[in-house]
Amino acid sequence: MSDIPESDIDLFDDTGIADPYPLYKQLRDIGPAVWLIKHHIWCLPRYKEVRETLFDWRRFTTSLGVAMDETVNQATSGPGRANSLTSDPPLHDEIRRITGAPLQPRALETIRERIAATARDIVDDVCKRKSVDGMQDIAQVLPLTVVSDLVGLPDQGRESMLRWAAATFNAMGPMNKLGLEALPQIRELHQFCQKDAVPGKLKPNGWAARLYEAAERGEVPVEQCPGMMREYIGPALDTTIFGTGALIRLLGENPDQWTFLKNDRTLVKHAINEALRMESPVRSFTRYAREDSSFDGVVVPAGSRIIVLYGSANRDERKWDRPDSFDIMREPSDHLAFGYGIHACGGMHLARMEMTELLNAMLDRIASFSVGSPTIVANNTLRGYETLPVQIIPD
Ligand code: HEM
């Protein structure tokens, strides 16, 4: 028998995707770092090691990619292909200064009212219909209308954003059926970023167009723009849609928590954090270990790829009391659903703003609501619902 903690659990087969939480618990119980036999890769299932690894970008670099598959890593890192997630400082900071500019809290204030108005329209509509799909009719609407408009891709790109984003996250996992099926779509996305998401075709004043304006001002080499463009296409929609879906489901299943919110709006931010902790939309990315590293005595050799399991860390019983309970009173602001350290989510203020405005609009108009069983999206590294039945009782 091997003396390293190991497991033949597959987090990426149908069972692992449908309900990863019991598997995460098994992995956490096996060790602080666990060798996944089926995928020939290490994983970190516990909170402490995930947080420390995310923080230490020098030892655990992203500049060689954050996927499990090395071909995907080569295609998404290195000169001209890197984005902020797949680069170390100083390149990381240069890219993030540019891609992150419209995502800063001050810049976002200019769109808050537009987001709030759209949120009110969404809630007006579902209050009239009473029986709706929480994903299509509620969670998807803000990202698909407001955010995709702000990015400002040509129409063909705007219409493909969700499909390309799903493929991007599938390709971050193993080359199973989902991973392999994603590859032609990733090539299509790369072609689009090179040939179509370019000045003259991009919507004026959109976030995408501003990347090329920054290149023209000499702030970043123009060859870097296609890689940076993917930063707005990959993570901008699905992540927020899935976080919002989780929030609706968890509040629908826990009417006592809805009542707390109705009585005290200062709890809104905790409810959003708690939903993201319970159902982290990004399940995992990887890091590359530059040197031998000991995780509580388990040595992971230099040159290893390590899966960082956000979704498991956020349910670690070593960190959270009753980790599987949705409890907005716990104020879980130190969850890892947005990552941690220099690569912490560049879009978190936008995601929080969308979720906050939607939840406030729901609290204004809806007395109570219930939810049915969701169907789970089949994706290697995202966690979210395809459909979520919702029954609404307006105020
Ligand atoms: C609830 C919604 C979201 C969740 C849960 C989420 C989650 C994450 C996570 C876990 C990371 C860190 C990856 C790592 O360190 O390995 C990340 C990074 C990132 N996210 Fe998000 N994200 C969300 C929304 C968004 C949105 C709306 C955008 C853009 C409009 C965005 C853009 C980015 C970018 C650019 C990075 C890389 C930052 C860097 O490396 O400096 N995200 N996100």
Residues whose N, C-alpha, C, O or C-beta is under 5 A from the ligand:
A	BS01	HEM	S84 L85 R96 E231 P235 A236 T239 T240 G243 P281 V282 F285 L336 A337 F338 G339 I342 H343 A344 C345 G346 G347 M348 L350 A351
